[in-house]
C-alpha cells in the first residue's frame, strides 16, 4: 500500500461498505448495522451510513418485510407464524411484520396450506399416522395448529 495516499475517512468507508452490503442482497437495518459492526466501523459512521441508505431508498424495512413475506409464502409455502418469527429474528419492527402479514387473510393461508399438502402428501391420508404427519409438516412450516388441522381435513375432502 502506498504511504502517500491518505487513509479513507471513516464515514466514507462506512457508506462504501454499506452500499456494497445492500448491493449483494437486500438487508434489514439491523442486519446492515451488524454487518458494519463486524467490519469494525465506528458507531457514528454507522449511523450516517444507515441514514444515507434510508434516504436514498436502499434500506427500507417495510419493503423488505413485504418482499420477504411474499417470497416465503409463494416459493416455500411458509405460514404466517414462521414468517413473523424469521422477520423478528432479522430485526424488523413489529409494525412492519404485521403489515406484511396482513396482505393474506385466513382463507388464503388455508388455501396455501392445502396446496402444500397436495404437493407433499399422498392424495388420500389413510390413517391417523399420515394425518398427524401432514399436520406436523404444516406446523413446522409456520401454520397455526388450528389452521393446520383445518387444512388436513380440507385435503381429505378434496381427495374424496
C-alpha positions in Angstrom: 0.0 0.0 0.0 1.3 3.4 -0.9 2.0 5.5 2.2 1.5 8.8 0.3 -2.3 8.1 -0.1 -4.2 9.2 3.0 -6.5 6.7 4.6 -10.2 7.0 3.6 -12.3 8.8 6.3 -14.4 6.5 8.4 -17.7 8.0 7.2 -16.8 7.3 3.6 -15.6 3.8 4.4 -18.9 3.1 6.3 -21.0 4.3 3.4 -19.0 2.4 0.8 -19.2 -0.8 2.9 -23.0 -0.2 3.3 -23.6 0.2 -0.4 -21.6 -2.9 -1.1 -23.6 -4.9 1.5 -27.0 -3.9 0.1 -25.7 -4.3 -3.4 -25.1 -8.0 -2.9 -28.5 -8.7 -1.3 -31.3 -6.8 0.4 -30.8 -6.3 4.1 -32.7 -5.1 7.1 -31.4 -2.1 9.0 -30.4 -4.4 11.9 -28.5 -6.7 9.5 -26.7 -3.7 8.0 -25.8 -2.4 11.4 -24.4 -5.8 12.4 -22.5 -6.1 9.2 -20.9 -2.7 9.7 -20.1 -3.5 13.3 -18.3 -6.7 12.2 -16.2 -4.6 9.9 -15.2 -2.5 12.9 -16.9 0.7 11.7 -17.3 3.4 14.4 -20.9 3.9 15.7 -21.2 7.5 14.4 -20.2 6.4 11.0 -22.7 3.5 11.1 -25.5 6.0 11.9 -24.5 8.2 9.0 -24.3 5.3 6.6 -27.7 3.9 7.7 -29.3 7.4 7.3 -27.8 7.9 3.8 -29.1 4.5 2.6 -32.5 5.1 4.1 -32.8 8.5 2.5 -31.7 7.0 -0.9 -34.3 4.2 -0.7 -31.7 1.5 -0.5 -32.7 0.5 3.0 -36.4 0.0 3.8 -37.5 -2.5 6.4 -41.2 -2.2 5.5 -40.4 -3.1 1.8 -38.1 -5.8 3.0 -40.8 -7.4 5.1 -43.4 -7.3 2.3 -41.0 -8.9 -0.2 -39.7 -11.5 2.3 -43.3 -12.5 3.3 -44.4 -12.7 -0.4 -41.4 -14.8 -1.4 -41.6 -17.2 1.5 -45.4 -17.7 1.1 -45.2 -18.3 -2.7 -41.9 -20.1 -3.1 -41.5 -22.1 0.1 -45.1 -22.1 1.3 -44.3 -20.8 4.8 -47.1 -19.9 7.2 -47.6 -16.6 8.9 -46.0 -17.7 12.2 -42.8 -18.8 10.7 -42.5 -15.7 8.5 -43.1 -13.5 11.6 -40.5 -15.4 13.6 -37.9 -15.0 10.9 -38.6 -11.3 10.3 -38.4 -10.6 14.0 -35.1 -12.6 14.1 -33.8 -10.3 11.3 -34.6 -7.2 13.4 -37.7 -6.0 11.5 -40.0 -3.8 13.6 -43.3 -5.5 14.7 -45.4 -3.0 12.8 -43.7 -3.8 9.6 -44.1 -7.5 10.2 -47.9 -7.1 10.9 -48.4 -5.0 7.8 -46.5 -7.6 5.6 -48.6 -10.4 7.0 -51.9 -8.5 6.7 -51.9 -8.9 3.0 -53.0 -12.5 3.3 -56.2 -13.5 5.1 -57.1 -16.7 6.8 -58.7 -18.1 3.6 -55.6 -17.5 1.6 -53.4 -19.1 4.3 -55.7 -22.1 4.4 -55.5 -22.5 0.6 -51.7 -22.3 0.7 -51.6 -25.0 3.4 -53.9 -27.3 1.4 -51.8 -26.7 -1.7 -48.7 -27.6 0.2 -50.3 -30.8 1.4 -51.3 -31.6 -2.2 -47.7 -31.3 -3.3 -46.1 -33.1 -0.4 -48.5 -35.7 0.8 -50.4 -38.6 -0.8 -53.8 -37.7 -2.2 -55.5 -39.9 0.4 -54.3 -39.8 4.0 -55.2 -43.4 5.0 -54.8 -43.3 8.8 -54.2 -41.1 11.8 -50.4 -41.5 11.5 -50.5 -40.0 8.0 -52.9 -37.2 9.1 -50.6 -36.5 12.0 -47.6 -36.4 9.7 -49.4 -33.9 7.4 -50.4 -31.7 10.4 -46.8 -31.7 11.7 -45.5 -30.7 8.3 -47.8 -27.6 8.3 -46.9 -26.6 11.9 -43.2 -26.8 11.1 -43.8 -24.6 8.1 -45.4 -22.0 10.4 -49.1 -22.5 10.1 -51.2 -22.1 13.2 -52.1 -25.5 14.7 -55.9 -24.9 14.3 -55.4 -23.9 10.6 -53.1 -26.9 10.0 -55.9 -29.2 11.4 -58.4 -27.5 9.1 -56.1 -27.9 6.1 -55.6 -31.6 6.8 -59.4 -32.0 6.9 -59.8 -30.0 3.7 -57.1 -32.0 1.9 -59.0 -35.2 2.9 -62.3 -33.7 1.5 -60.6 -32.9 -1.8 -59.4 -36.5 -2.2 -62.9 -37.8 -1.6 
